[in-house]
Amino acid sequence: MVQITNWLGLTAGVPVMVRRPGHTPAVATVDLMTPDGNILWVRYWNSAERAMLHKTDGTQVWGETENA
């Protein structure tokens, strides 16, 4: 897995690993992102909870390739 730094390259439905400060890493599916690529919506696999992620919070998104 590689860290995906350009969230605009993500496509809805792609599986990713989300690493957030203070949280256990979790697998999720990309839902959508803002046009500027700074906010990403995902749905976690373990709970089906939908979450809004911010790059500025130190959130890291990992996937199979940089252009997941």
PQR file with spaces between the fields and no chain letter, atoms N, CA, C, O and H, PARSE charges and radii, in Angstrom:
ATOM       1  N    MET     1       0.838   -1.190    0.000 -0.4000 1.5000
ATOM       2  CA   MET     1       0.000    0.000    0.000 -0.0000 2.0000
ATOM       3  C    MET     1       0.879    1.248    0.000  0.5500 1.7000
ATOM       4  O    MET     1       1.982    1.258    0.547 -0.5500 1.4000
ATOM       5  N    VAL     2       0.360    2.289   -0.626 -0.4000 1.5000
ATOM       6  CA   VAL     2       1.067    3.569   -0.668 -0.0000 2.0000
ATOM       7  C    VAL     2       0.149    4.670   -0.143  0.5500 1.7000
ATOM       8  O    VAL     2      -1.073    4.587   -0.258 -0.5500 1.4000
ATOM       9  H    VAL     2      -0.536    2.281   -1.071  0.4000 1.0000
ATOM      10  N    GLN     3       0.765    5.700    0.433 -0.4000 1.5000
ATOM      11  CA   GLN     3      -0.028    6.825    0.900 -0.0000 2.0000
ATOM      12  C    GLN     3      -0.521    7.616   -0.302  0.5500 1.7000
ATOM      13  O    GLN     3       0.250    7.942   -1.204 -0.5500 1.4000
ATOM      14  H    GLN     3       1.758    5.767    0.526  0.4000 1.0000
ATOM      15  N    ILE     4      -1.809    7.921   -0.305 -0.4000 1.5000
ATOM      16  CA   ILE     4      -2.418    8.692   -1.391 -0.0000 2.0000
ATOM      17  C    ILE     4      -2.473   10.147   -0.942  0.5500 1.7000
ATOM      18  O    ILE     4      -3.257   10.505   -0.063 -0.5500 1.4000
ATOM      19  H    ILE     4      -2.436    7.657    0.428  0.4000 1.0000
ATOM      20  N    THR     5      -1.649   10.969   -1.541 -0.4000 1.5000
ATOM      21  CA   THR     5      -1.582   12.374   -1.154 -0.0000 2.0000
ATOM      22  C    THR     5      -2.498   13.253   -1.993  0.5500 1.7000
ATOM      23  O    THR     5      -2.894   14.333   -1.554 -0.5500 1.4000
ATOM      24  H    THR     5      -1.012   10.679   -2.255  0.4000 1.0000
ATOM      25  N    ASN     6      -2.837   12.800   -3.196 -0.4000 1.5000
ATOM      26  CA   ASN     6      -3.742   13.548   -4.065 -0.0000 2.0000
ATOM      27  C    ASN     6      -5.117   12.891   -4.008  0.5500 1.7000
ATOM      28  O    ASN     6      -5.400   11.962   -4.764 -0.5500 1.4000
ATOM      29  H    ASN     6      -2.515   11.923   -3.553  0.4000 1.0000
ATOM      30  N    TRP     7      -5.968   13.379   -3.109 -0.4000 1.5000
ATOM      31  CA   TRP     7      -7.288   12.776   -2.941 -0.0000 2.0000
ATOM      32  C    TRP     7      -8.161   12.961   -4.171  0.5500 1.7000
ATOM      33  O    TRP     7      -9.133   12.226   -4.343 -0.5500 1.4000
ATOM      34  H    TRP     7      -5.739   14.134   -2.495  0.4000 1.0000
ATOM      35  N    LEU     8      -7.842   13.923   -5.031 -0.4000 1.5000
ATOM      36  CA   LEU     8      -8.616   14.105   -6.261 -0.0000 2.0000
ATOM      37  C    LEU     8      -8.475   12.910   -7.192  0.5500 1.7000
ATOM      38  O    LEU     8      -9.331   12.688   -8.049 -0.5500 1.4000
ATOM      39  H    LEU     8      -7.052   14.520   -4.891  0.4000 1.0000
ATOM      40  N    GLY     9      -7.406   12.138   -7.034 -0.4000 1.5000
ATOM      41  CA   GLY     9      -7.196   10.963   -7.866 -0.0000 2.0000
ATOM      42  C    GLY     9      -8.030    9.770   -7.453  0.5500 1.7000
ATOM      43  O    GLY     9      -8.037    8.750   -8.142 -0.5500 1.4000
ATOM      44  H    GLY     9      -6.710   12.318   -6.338  0.4000 1.0000
ATOM      45  N    LEU    10      -8.735    9.883   -6.333 -0.4000 1.5000
ATOM      46  CA   LEU    10      -9.558    8.767   -5.855 -0.0000 2.0000
ATOM      47  C    LEU    10     -10.884    8.702   -6.601  0.5500 1.7000
ATOM      48  O    LEU    10     -11.411    9.714   -7.064 -0.5500 1.4000
ATOM      49  H    LEU    10      -8.729   10.712   -5.774  0.4000 1.0000
ATOM      50  N    THR    11     -11.403    7.494   -6.705 -0.4000 1.5000
ATOM      51  CA   THR    11     -12.674    7.254   -7.375 -0.0000 2.0000
ATOM      52  C    THR    11     -13.652    6.652   -6.379  0.5500 1.7000
ATOM      53  O    THR    11     -13.262    5.830   -5.549 -0.5500 1.4000
ATOM      54  H    THR    11     -10.975    6.672   -6.329  0.4000 1.0000
ATOM      55  N    ALA    12     -14.904    7.045   -6.449 -0.4000 1.5000
ATOM      56  CA   ALA    12     -15.921    6.469   -5.570 -0.0000 2.0000
ATOM      57  C    ALA    12     -15.931    4.954   -5.721  0.5500 1.7000
ATOM      58  O    ALA    12     -15.850    4.427   -6.830 -0.5500 1.4000
ATOM      59  H    ALA    12     -15.221    7.713   -7.123  0.4000 1.0000
ATOM      60  N    GLY    13     -16.030    4.262   -4.589 -0.4000 1.5000
ATOM      61  CA   GLY    13     -16.077    2.806   -4.586 -0.0000 2.0000
ATOM      62  C    GLY    13     -14.735    2.138   -4.352  0.5500 1.7000
ATOM      63  O    GLY    13     -14.676    0.922   -4.168 -0.5500 1.4000
ATOM      64  H    GLY    13     -16.095    4.690   -3.688  0.4000 1.0000
ATOM      65  N    VAL    14     -13.647    2.916   -4.355 -0.4000 1.5000
ATOM      66  CA   VAL    14     -12.306    2.359   -4.162 -0.0000 2.0000
ATOM      67  C    VAL    14     -12.066    2.085   -2.677  0.5500 1.7000
ATOM      68  O    VAL    14     -12.361    2.937   -1.838 -0.5500 1.4000
ATOM      69  H    VAL    14     -13.695    3.904   -4.505  0.4000 1.0000
ATOM      70  N    PRO    15     -11.534    0.903   -2.343 -0.5600 1.5000
ATOM      71  CA   PRO    15     -11.204    0.626   -0.943  0.2800 2.0000
ATOM      72  C    PRO    15      -9.909    1.336   -0.543  0.5500 1.7000
ATOM      73  O    PRO    15      -8.962    1.396   -1.328 -0.5500 1.4000
ATOM      74  N    VAL    16      -9.870    1.872    0.677 -0.4000 1.5000
ATOM      75  CA   VAL    16      -8.693    2.557    1.202 -0.0000 2.0000
ATOM      76  C    VAL    16      -8.519    2.218    2.684  0.5500 1.7000
ATOM      77  O    VAL    16      -9.454    1.768    3.346 -0.5500 1.4000
ATOM      78  H    VAL    16     -10.639    1.823    1.315  0.4000 1.0000
ATOM      79  N    MET    17      -7.314    2.441    3.184 -0.4000 1.5000
ATOM      80  CA   MET    17      -7.033    2.344    4.612 -0.0000 2.0000
ATOM      81  C    MET    17      -6.935    3.771    5.130  0.5500 1.7000
ATOM      82  O    MET    17      -6.165    4.574    4.603 -0.5500 1.4000
ATOM      83  H    MET    17      -6.554    2.807    2.646  0.4000 1.0000
ATOM      84  N    VAL    18      -7.713    4.089    6.162 -0.4000 1.5000
ATOM      85  CA   VAL    18      -7.729    5.435    6.729 -0.0000 2.0000
ATOM      86  C    VAL    18      -6.948    5.420    8.037  0.5500 1.7000
ATOM      87  O    VAL    18      -7.207    4.604    8.922 -0.5500 1.4000
ATOM      88  H    VAL    18      -8.338    3.436    6.590  0.4000 1.0000
ATOM      89  N    ARG    19      -5.993    6.330    8.145 -0.4000 1.5000
ATOM      90  CA   ARG    19      -5.196    6.483    9.365 -0.0000 2.0000
ATOM      91  C    ARG    19      -5.398    7.902    9.875  0.5500 1.7000
ATOM      92  O    ARG    19      -4.963    8.874    9.258 -0.5500 1.4000
ATOM      93  H    ARG    19      -5.783    6.993    7.427  0.4000 1.0000
ATOM      94  N    ARG    20      -6.080    7.995   11.037 -0.4000 1.5000
ATOM      95  CA   ARG    20      -6.380    9.290   11.644 -0.0000 2.0000
ATOM      96  C    ARG    20      -5.691    9.374   12.994  0.5500 1.7000
ATOM      97  O    ARG    20      -5.674    8.392   13.735 -0.5500 1.4000
ATOM      98  H    ARG    20      -6.433    7.205   11.538  0.4000 1.0000
ATOM      99  N    PRO    21      -5.124   10.522   13.328 -0.5600 1.5000
ATOM     100  CA   PRO    21      -4.482   10.668   14.634  0.2800 2.0000
ATOM     101  C    PRO    21      -5.453   10.315   15.768  0.5500 1.7000
ATOM     102  O    PRO    21      -6.576   10.817   15.812 -0.5500 1.4000
ATOM     103  N    GLY    22      -5.008    9.451   16.677 -0.4000 1.5000
ATOM     104  CA   GLY    22      -5.831    9.075   17.822 -0.0000 2.0000
ATOM     105  C    GLY    22      -6.844    7.982   17.551  0.5500 1.7000
ATOM     106  O    GLY    22      -7.613    7.632   18.446 -0.5500 1.4000
ATOM     107  H    GLY    22      -4.096    9.043   16.641  0.4000 1.0000
ATOM     108  N    HIS    23      -6.871    7.427   16.339 -0.4000 1.5000
ATOM     109  CA   HIS    23      -7.822    6.379   15.975 -0.0000 2.0000
ATOM     110  C    HIS    23      -7.080    5.158   15.442  0.5500 1.7000
ATOM     111  O    HIS    23      -5.968    5.274   14.928 -0.5500 1.4000
ATOM     112  H    HIS    23      -6.246    7.712   15.612  0.4000 1.0000
ATOM     113  N    THR    24      -7.695    4.002   15.566 -0.4000 1.5000
ATOM     114  CA   THR    24      -7.160    2.782   14.989 -0.0000 2.0000
ATOM     115  C    THR    24      -7.326    2.843   13.474  0.5500 1.7000
ATOM     116  O    THR    24      -8.387    3.242   12.995 -0.5500 1.4000
ATOM     117  H    THR    24      -8.599    3.908   15.984  0.4000 1.0000
ATOM     118  N    PRO    25      -6.298    2.454   12.700 -0.5600 1.5000
ATOM     119  CA   PRO    25      -6.466    2.420   11.241  0.2800 2.0000
ATOM     120  C    PRO    25      -7.668    1.554   10.864  0.5500 1.7000
ATOM     121  O    PRO    25      -7.918    0.523   11.490 -0.5500 1.4000
ATOM     122  N    ALA    26      -8.403    1.973    9.848 -0.4000 1.5000
ATOM     123  CA   ALA    26      -9.617    1.260    9.461 -0.0000 2.0000
ATOM     124  C    ALA    26      -9.784    1.257    7.946  0.5500 1.7000
ATOM     125  O    ALA    26      -9.418    2.212    7.261 -0.5500 1.4000
ATOM     126  H    ALA    26      -8.200    2.810    9.340  0.4000 1.0000
ATOM     127  N    VAL    27     -10.343    0.167    7.443 -0.4000 1.5000
ATOM     128  CA   VAL    27     -10.620    0.043    6.012 -0.0000 2.0000
ATOM     129  C    VAL    27     -11.956    0.716    5.711  0.5500 1.7000
ATOM     130  O    VAL    27     -12.919    0.588    6.467 -0.5500 1.4000
ATOM     131  H    VAL    27     -10.641   -0.608    8.000  0.4000 1.0000
ATOM     132  N    ALA    28     -11.991    1.430    4.598 -0.4000 1.5000
ATOM     133  CA   ALA    28     -13.202    2.145    4.201 -0.0000 2.0000
ATOM     134  C    ALA    28     -13.306    2.154    2.682  0.5500 1.7000
ATOM     135  O    ALA    28     -12.368    1.795    1.970 -0.5500 1.4000
ATOM     136  H    ALA    28     -11.209    1.534    3.984  0.4000 1.0000
ATOM     137  N    THR    29     -14.465    2.572    2.211 -0.4000 1.5000
ATOM     138  CA   THR    29     -14.699    2.748    0.780 -0.0000 2.0000
ATOM     139  C    THR    29     -14.895    4.232    0.512  0.5500 1.7000
ATOM     140  O    THR    29     -15.638    4.903    1.229 -0.5500 1.4000
ATOM     141  H    THR    29     -15.228    2.864    2.789  0.4000 1.0000
ATOM     142  N    VAL    30     -14.234    4.745   -0.515 -0.4000 1.5000
ATOM     143  CA   VAL    30     -14.385    6.155   -0.885 -0.0000 2.0000
ATOM     144  C    VAL    30     -15.821    6.396   -1.340  0.5500 1.7000
ATOM     145  O    VAL    30     -16.369    5.639   -2.141 -0.5500 1.4000
ATOM     146  H    VAL    30     -13.631    4.200   -1.098  0.4000 1.0000
ATOM     147  N    ASP    31     -16.417    7.462   -0.816 -0.4000 1.5000
ATOM     148  CA   ASP    31     -17.771    7.840   -1.202 -0.0000 2.0000
ATOM     149  C    ASP    31     -17.705    9.019   -2.181  0.5500 1.7000
ATOM     150  O    ASP    31     -18.155    8.907   -3.322 -0.5500 1.4000
ATOM     151  H    ASP    31     -15.972    8.077   -0.165  0.4000 1.0000
ATOM     152  N    LEU    32     -17.143   10.148   -1.734 -0.4000 1.5000
ATOM     153  CA   LEU    32     -16.959   11.305   -2.613 -0.0000 2.0000
ATOM     154  C    LEU    32     -15.945   12.247   -1.995  0.5500 1.7000
ATOM     155  O    LEU    32     -15.538   12.062   -0.848 -0.5500 1.4000
ATOM     156  H    LEU    32     -16.778   10.239   -0.808  0.4000 1.0000
ATOM     157  N    MET    33     -15.533   13.264   -2.753 -0.4000 1.5000
ATOM     158  CA   MET    33     -14.588   14.248   -2.247 -0.0000 2.0000
ATOM     159  C    MET    33     -14.977   15.632   -2.738  0.5500 1.7000
ATOM     160  O    MET    33     -15.723   15.780   -3.707 -0.5500 1.4000
ATOM     161  H    MET    33     -15.864   13.415   -3.685  0.4000 1.0000
ATOM     162  N    THR    34     -14.455   16.650   -2.047 -0.4000 1.5000
ATOM     163  CA   THR    34     -14.736   18.015   -2.474 -0.0000 2.0000
ATOM     164  C    THR    34     -13.933   18.334   -3.733  0.5500 1.7000
ATOM     165  O    THR    34     -12.915   17.692   -3.991 -0.5500 1.4000
ATOM     166  H    THR    34     -13.850   16.530   -1.261  0.4000 1.0000
ATOM     167  N    PRO    35     -14.375   19.316   -4.519 -0.5600 1.5000
ATOM     168  CA   PRO    35     -13.680   19.652   -5.763  0.2800 2.0000
ATOM     169  C    PRO    35     -12.209   20.038   -5.573  0.5500 1.7000
ATOM     170  O    PRO    35     -11.401   19.855   -6.483 -0.5500 1.4000
ATOM     171  N    ASP    36     -11.856   20.571   -4.393 -0.4000 1.5000
ATOM     172  CA   ASP    36     -10.458   20.953   -4.167 -0.0000 2.0000
ATOM     173  C    ASP    36      -9.617   19.796   -3.624  0.5500 1.7000
ATOM     174  O    ASP    36      -8.402   19.931   -3.480 -0.5500 1.4000
ATOM     175  H    ASP    36     -12.512   20.719   -3.653  0.4000 1.0000
ATOM     176  N    GLY    37     -10.254   18.662   -3.321 -0.4000 1.5000
ATOM     177  CA   GLY    37      -9.528   17.486   -2.866 -0.0000 2.0000
ATOM     178  C    GLY    37      -9.052   17.534   -1.431  0.5500 1.7000
ATOM     179  O    GLY    37      -8.225   16.709   -1.044 -0.5500 1.4000
ATOM     180  H    GLY    37     -11.241   18.553   -3.437  0.4000 1.0000
ATOM     181  N    ASN    38      -9.538   18.464   -0.625 -0.4000 1.5000
ATOM     182  CA   ASN    38      -9.104   18.563    0.769 -0.0000 2.0000
ATOM     183  C    ASN    38     -10.003   17.831    1.750  0.5500 1.7000
ATOM     184  O    ASN    38      -9.593   17.557    2.878 -0.5500 1.4000
ATOM     185  H    ASN    38     -10.210   19.134   -0.939  0.4000 1.0000
ATOM     186  N    ILE    39     -11.218   17.513    1.339 -0.4000 1.5000
ATOM     187  CA   ILE    39     -12.158   16.789    2.195 -0.0000 2.0000
ATOM     188  C    ILE    39     -12.637   15.560    1.441  0.5500 1.7000
ATOM     189  O    ILE    39     -12.978   15.624    0.260 -0.5500 1.4000
ATOM     190  H    ILE    39     -11.551   17.736    0.423  0.4000 1.0000
ATOM     191  N    LEU    40     -12.654   14.439    2.154 -0.4000 1.5000
ATOM     192  CA   LEU    40     -13.022   13.153    1.568 -0.0000 2.0000
ATOM     193  C    LEU    40     -14.099   12.508    2.430  0.5500 1.7000
ATOM     194  O    LEU    40     -13.997   12.513    3.657 -0.5500 1.4000
ATOM     195  H    LEU    40     -12.377   14.387    3.113  0.4000 1.0000
ATOM     196  N    TRP    41     -15.117   11.961    1.805 -0.4000 1.5000
ATOM     197  CA   TRP    41     -16.138   11.196    2.508 -0.0000 2.0000
ATOM     198  C    TRP    41     -15.875    9.717    2.260  0.5500 1.7000
ATOM     199  O    TRP    41     -15.653    9.299    1.123 -0.5500 1.4000
ATOM     200  H    TRP    41     -15.200   11.958    0.808  0.4000 1.0000
ATOM     201  N    VAL    42     -15.901    8.924    3.337 -0.4000 1.5000
ATOM     202  CA   VAL    42     -15.717    7.478    3.226 -0.0000 2.0000
ATOM     203  C    VAL    42     -16.793    6.769    4.036  0.5500 1.7000
ATOM     204  O    VAL    42     -17.440    7.363    4.898 -0.5500 1.4000
ATOM     205  H    VAL    42     -16.081    9.264    4.260  0.4000 1.0000
ATOM     206  N    ARG    43     -16.969    5.491    3.739 -0.4000 1.5000
ATOM     207  CA   ARG    43     -17.869    4.638    4.524 -0.0000 2.0000
ATOM     208  C    ARG    43     -17.016    3.489    5.065  0.5500 1.7000
ATOM     209  O    ARG    43     -16.439    2.711    4.305 -0.5500 1.4000
ATOM     210  H    ARG    43     -16.444    5.009    3.038  0.4000 1.0000
ATOM     211  N    TYR    44     -16.951    3.402    6.409 -0.4000 1.5000
ATOM     212  CA   TYR    44     -16.136    2.368    7.047 -0.0000 2.0000
ATOM     213  C    TYR    44     -16.768    0.998    6.900  0.5500 1.7000
ATOM     214  O    TYR    44     -17.986    0.848    6.999 -0.5500 1.4000
ATOM     215  H    TYR    44     -17.419    4.034    7.027  0.4000 1.0000
ATOM     216  N    TRP    45     -15.920   -0.008    6.662 -0.4000 1.5000
ATOM     217  CA   TRP    45     -16.406   -1.371    6.457 -0.0000 2.0000
ATOM     218  C    TRP    45     -16.938   -1.988    7.744  0.5500 1.7000
ATOM     219  O    TRP    45     -17.943   -2.698    7.711 -0.5500 1.4000
ATOM     220  H    TRP    45     -14.931    0.115    6.581  0.4000 1.0000
ATOM     221  N    ASN    46     -16.290   -1.734    8.871 -0.4000 1.5000
ATOM     222  CA   ASN    46     -16.662   -2.419   10.110 -0.0000 2.0000
ATOM     223  C    ASN    46     -17.965   -1.920   10.713  0.5500 1.7000
ATOM     224  O    ASN    46     -18.557   -2.606   11.547 -0.5500 1.4000
ATOM     225  H    ASN    46     -15.474   -1.158    8.897  0.4000 1.0000
ATOM     226  N    SER    47     -18.429   -0.732   10.306 -0.4000 1.5000
ATOM     227  CA   SER    47     -19.644   -0.194   10.912 -0.0000 2.0000
ATOM     228  C    SER    47     -20.614    0.406    9.899  0.5500 1.7000
ATOM     229  O    SER    47     -21.751    0.727   10.246 -0.5500 1.4000
ATOM     230  H    SER    47     -17.948   -0.175    9.628  0.4000 1.0000
ATOM     231  N    ALA    48     -20.180    0.559    8.664 -0.4000 1.5000
ATOM     232  CA   ALA    48     -20.955    1.229    7.612 -0.0000 2.0000
ATOM     233  C    ALA    48     -21.179    2.702    7.944  0.5500 1.7000
ATOM     234  O    ALA    48     -21.978    3.376    7.293 -0.5500 1.4000
ATOM     235  H    ALA    48     -19.257    0.298    8.382  0.4000 1.0000
ATOM     236  N    GLU    49     -20.462    3.208    8.975 -0.4000 1.5000
ATOM     237  CA   GLU    49     -20.536    4.619    9.332 -0.0000 2.0000
ATOM     238  C    GLU    49     -19.881    5.454    8.239  0.5500 1.7000
ATOM     239  O    GLU    49     -18.840    5.083    7.697 -0.5500 1.4000
ATOM     240  H    GLU    49     -19.814    2.661    9.505  0.4000 1.0000
ATOM     241  N    ARG    50     -20.495    6.568    7.928 -0.4000 1.5000
ATOM     242  CA   ARG    50     -19.944    7.487    6.930 -0.0000 2.0000
ATOM     243  C    ARG    50     -19.192    8.582    7.681  0.5500 1.7000
ATOM     244  O    ARG    50     -19.676    9.097    8.689 -0.5500 1.4000
ATOM     245  H    ARG    50     -21.341    6.869    8.368  0.4000 1.0000
ATOM     246  N    ALA    51     -18.004    8.935    7.184 -0.4000 1.5000
ATOM     247  CA   ALA    51     -17.192    9.932    7.873 -0.0000 2.0000
ATOM     248  C    ALA    51     -16.624   10.940    6.887  0.5500 1.7000
ATOM     249  O    ALA    51     -16.320   10.614    5.739 -0.5500 1.4000
ATOM     250  H    ALA    51     -17.611    8.516    6.366  0.4000 1.0000
ATOM     251  N    MET    52     -16.488   12.172    7.363 -0.4000 1.5000
ATOM     252  CA   MET    52     -15.867   13.235    6.587 -0.0000 2.0000
ATOM     253  C    MET    52     -14.435   13.388    7.096  0.5500 1.7000
ATOM     254  O    MET    52     -14.215   13.609    8.287 -0.5500 1.4000
ATOM     255  H    MET    52     -16.735   12.436    8.295  0.4000 1.0000
ATOM     256  N    LEU    53     -13.466   13.272    6.194 -0.4000 1.5000
ATOM     257  CA   LEU    53     -12.060   13.341    6.557 -0.0000 2.0000
ATOM     258  C    LEU    53     -11.442   14.619    6.007  0.5500 1.7000
ATOM     259  O    LEU    53     -11.731   15.025    4.881 -0.5500 1.4000
ATOM     260  H    LEU    53     -13.645   13.092    5.227  0.4000 1.0000
ATOM     261  N    HIS    54     -10.593   15.246    6.804 -0.4000 1.5000
ATOM     262  CA   HIS    54      -9.910   16.475    6.410 -0.0000 2.0000
ATOM     263  C    HIS    54      -8.410   16.229    6.354  0.5500 1.7000
ATOM     264  O    HIS    54      -7.847   15.664    7.291 -0.5500 1.4000
ATOM     265  H    HIS    54     -10.358   14.916    7.719  0.4000 1.0000
ATOM     266  N    LYS    55      -7.762   16.631    5.295 -0.4000 1.5000
ATOM     267  CA   LYS    55      -6.301   16.520    5.208 -0.0000 2.0000
ATOM     268  C    LYS    55      -5.624   17.303    6.325  0.5500 1.7000
ATOM     269  O    LYS    55      -4.630   16.846    6.890 -0.5500 1.4000
ATOM     270  H    LYS    55      -8.220   17.090    4.533  0.4000 1.0000
ATOM     271  N    THR    56      -6.152   18.477    6.646 -0.4000 1.5000
ATOM     272  CA   THR    56      -5.516   19.345    7.637 -0.0000 2.0000
ATOM     273  C    THR    56      -5.522   18.758    9.040  0.5500 1.7000
ATOM     274  O    THR    56      -4.793   19.240    9.906 -0.5500 1.4000
ATOM     275  H    THR    56      -6.959   18.849    6.188  0.4000 1.0000
ATOM     276  N    ASP    57      -6.327   17.730    9.285 -0.4000 1.5000
ATOM     277  CA   ASP    57      -6.372   17.070   10.595 -0.0000 2.0000
ATOM     278  C    ASP    57      -5.278   16.024   10.747  0.5500 1.7000
ATOM     279  O    ASP    57      -5.184   15.371   11.787 -0.5500 1.4000
ATOM     280  H    ASP    57      -6.919   17.338    8.582  0.4000 1.0000
ATOM     281  N    GLY    58      -4.452   15.858    9.721 -0.4000 1.5000
ATOM     282  CA   GLY    58      -3.404   14.848    9.774 -0.0000 2.0000
ATOM     283  C    GLY    58      -3.862   13.481    9.304  0.5500 1.7000
ATOM     284  O    GLY    58      -3.145   12.494    9.473 -0.5500 1.4000
ATOM     285  H    GLY    58      -4.528   16.388    8.876  0.4000 1.0000
ATOM     286  N    THR    59      -5.048   13.411    8.716 -0.4000 1.5000
ATOM     287  CA   THR    59      -5.573   12.144    8.207 -0.0000 2.0000
ATOM     288  C    THR    59      -4.739   11.673    7.023  0.5500 1.7000
ATOM     289  O    THR    59      -4.395   12.453    6.136 -0.5500 1.4000
ATOM     290  H    THR    59      -5.630   14.212    8.579  0.4000 1.0000
ATOM     291  N    GLN    60      -4.422   10.382    7.027 -0.4000 1.5000
ATOM     292  CA   GLN    60      -3.714    9.761    5.907 -0.0000 2.0000
ATOM     293  C    GLN    60      -4.629    8.734    5.265  0.5500 1.7000
ATOM     294  O    GLN    60      -5.356    8.017    5.953 -0.5500 1.4000
ATOM     295  H    GLN    60      -4.701    9.748    7.748  0.4000 1.0000
ATOM     296  N    VAL    61      -4.588    8.668    3.946 -0.4000 1.5000
ATOM     297  CA   VAL    61      -5.352    7.680    3.190 -0.0000 2.0000
ATOM     298  C    VAL    61      -4.352    6.846    2.399  0.5500 1.7000
ATOM     299  O    VAL    61      -3.499    7.380    1.690 -0.5500 1.4000
ATOM     300  H    VAL    61      -3.997    9.251    3.387  0.4000 1.0000
ATOM     301  N    TRP    62      -4.471    5.539    2.532 -0.4000 1.5000
ATOM     302  CA   TRP    62      -3.565    4.607    1.868 -0.0000 2.0000
ATOM     303  C    TRP    62      -4.361    3.714    0.938  0.5500 1.7000
ATOM     304  O    TRP    62      -5.496    3.347    1.242 -0.5500 1.4000
ATOM     305  H    TRP    62      -5.164    5.105    3.108  0.4000 1.0000
ATOM     306  N    GLY    63      -3.766    3.362   -0.202 -0.4000 1.5000
ATOM     307  CA   GLY    63      -4.428    2.498   -1.167 -0.0000 2.0000
ATOM     308  C    GLY    63      -3.417    1.677   -1.935  0.5500 1.7000
ATOM     309  O    GLY    63      -2.221    1.710   -1.646 -0.5500 1.4000
ATOM     310  H    GLY    63      -2.844    3.661   -0.449  0.4000 1.0000
ATOM     311  N    GLU    64      -3.902    0.947   -2.907 -0.4000 1.5000
ATOM     312  CA   GLU    64      -3.036    0.073   -3.699 -0.0000 2.0000
ATOM     313  C    GLU    64      -2.057    0.859   -4.562  0.5500 1.7000
ATOM     314  O    GLU    64      -0.911    0.445   -4.737 -0.5500 1.4000
ATOM     315  H    GLU    64      -4.873    0.921   -3.143  0.4000 1.0000
ATOM     316  N    THR    65      -2.503    1.995   -5.104 -0.4000 1.5000
ATOM     317  CA   THR    65      -1.619    2.847   -5.904 -0.0000 2.0000
ATOM     318  C    THR    65      -1.944    4.298   -5.606  0.5500 1.7000
ATOM     319  O    THR    65      -3.006    4.598   -5.062 -0.5500 1.4000
ATOM     320  H    THR    65      -3.434    2.331   -4.962  0.4000 1.0000
ATOM     321  N    GLU    66      -1.046    5.194   -5.955 -0.4000 1.5000
ATOM     322  CA   GLU    66      -1.266    6.630   -5.728 -0.0000 2.0000
ATOM     323  C    GLU    66      -2.547    7.100   -6.408  0.5500 1.7000
ATOM     324  O    GLU    66      -3.224    7.988   -5.890 -0.5500 1.4000
ATOM     325  H    GLU    66      -0.183    4.950   -6.397  0.4000 1.0000
ATOM     326  N    ASN    67      -2.893    6.521   -7.560 -0.4000 1.5000
ATOM     327  CA   ASN    67      -4.107    6.901   -8.288 -0.0000 2.0000
ATOM     328  C    ASN    67      -5.206    5.879   -8.092  0.5500 1.7000
ATOM     329  O    ASN    67      -5.898    5.512   -9.041 -0.5500 1.4000
ATOM     330  H    ASN    67      -2.343    5.799   -7.981  0.4000 1.0000
ATOM     331  N    ALA    68      -5.370    5.413   -6.847 -0.4000 1.5000
ATOM     332  CA   ALA    68      -6.365    4.389   -6.537 -0.0000 2.0000
ATOM     333  C    ALA    68      -7.667    4.732   -7.193  0.5500 1.7000
ATOM     334  O    ALA    68      -8.641    3.993   -7.056 -0.5500 1.4000
ATOM     335  H    ALA    68      -4.807    5.711   -6.076  0.4000 1.0000
